[in-house]
Each structure stands twice: as structure tokens, then as C-alpha cells.
Amino acid sequence: MVTTATADNQPSERCDNCDAMTPHEVTVKLVTESEADSNAVFSREPYRVTKCQQCGATTEQRANDM
């Protein structure tokens, strides 16, 4: 994963859908992976979410798998 910044400080990343480096919105969200576990509230995992500002395609990747 390669991230660069544009002149207005918006991160640019490779978009597989656009097949180019495009501006992306990057956020982090917490995901509960196991609803059946009584400790599920305490077992959330961070995911990196990117959204292409050109085509709207989104990707999510578990932060621990990066």
C-alpha cells in the first residue's frame, strides 16, 4: 500500500477500480468480529477504510493484517 499526499493534503492511493493513483478518504473503524462471545464488546478490531474520491469504491483492511 502506497499513500502520498496531494497539494491540499488529501491522501492519494492506488485505486484498483480506477486503475490509477487517486485521492482517497481514509478512516478507521472498530469492528466486533464475534457476536457470540460474551466478551464481544471488548474484542473489537481496528479496520482501515479507504474511499476513492473519484469513483466511490471502498476497501476495508484489518489493521492487524497490514
C-alpha positions as CSV (number, residue, x, y, z in Angstrom):
1,M,0.0,0.0,0.0
2,V,1.4,3.3,-1.0
3,T,0.0,6.6,0.2
4,T,1.1,10.0,-0.9
5,A,-0.4,13.5,-0.2
6,T,-1.8,15.9,-2.8
7,A,-1.3,19.7,-2.7
8,D,-4.3,20.0,-0.5
9,N,-3.0,17.3,1.9
10,Q,-5.6,14.7,0.7
11,P,-4.0,11.2,0.7
12,S,-3.7,9.6,-2.7
13,E,-3.6,5.8,-3.1
14,R,-3.8,3.3,-5.9
15,C,-7.5,2.5,-6.8
16,D,-7.9,-0.8,-8.4
17,N,-11.3,0.3,-9.8
18,C,-9.9,3.4,-11.5
19,D,-6.5,1.7,-12.2
20,A,-4.7,4.9,-11.1
21,M,-3.5,6.9,-8.1
22,T,-6.5,8.9,-6.9
23,P,-7.4,11.0,-3.8
24,H,-8.9,8.9,-1.0
25,E,-10.7,9.5,2.2
26,V,-9.1,7.3,4.9
27,T,-10.8,6.4,8.2
28,V,-10.5,3.8,10.9
29,K,-13.5,1.9,12.3
30,L,-13.8,-0.6,15.1
31,V,-15.5,-4.0,14.2
32,T,-16.8,-6.6,16.6
33,E,-15.7,-9.8,14.9
34,S,-17.5,-12.3,17.2
35,E,-21.1,-11.5,18.3
36,A,-21.5,-14.9,20.0
37,D,-18.8,-14.2,22.6
38,S,-20.0,-12.6,25.9
39,N,-16.8,-10.5,25.8
40,A,-17.5,-9.3,22.3
41,V,-17.8,-5.7,23.5
42,F,-14.2,-5.9,24.5
43,S,-12.9,-7.7,21.4
44,R,-13.1,-5.1,18.7
45,E,-10.6,-4.9,15.9
46,P,-9.5,-1.7,14.1
47,Y,-10.1,-1.7,10.3
48,R,-8.6,0.8,7.8
49,V,-11.3,2.1,5.5
50,T,-10.4,3.9,2.3
51,K,-12.9,5.5,-0.1
52,C,-11.8,6.6,-3.6
53,Q,-12.9,10.2,-4.1
54,Q,-13.1,9.7,-7.9
55,C,-15.2,6.6,-8.3
56,G,-16.5,5.9,-4.7
57,A,-15.0,2.4,-4.4
58,T,-14.3,1.5,-0.8
59,T,-11.9,-1.0,0.7
60,E,-11.6,-2.3,4.3
61,Q,-8.5,-4.0,5.7
62,R,-8.0,-5.3,9.2
63,A,-5.2,-3.1,10.7
64,N,-3.5,-6.2,12.2
65,D,-3.2,-7.8,8.7
66,M,-1.3,-4.9,7.2
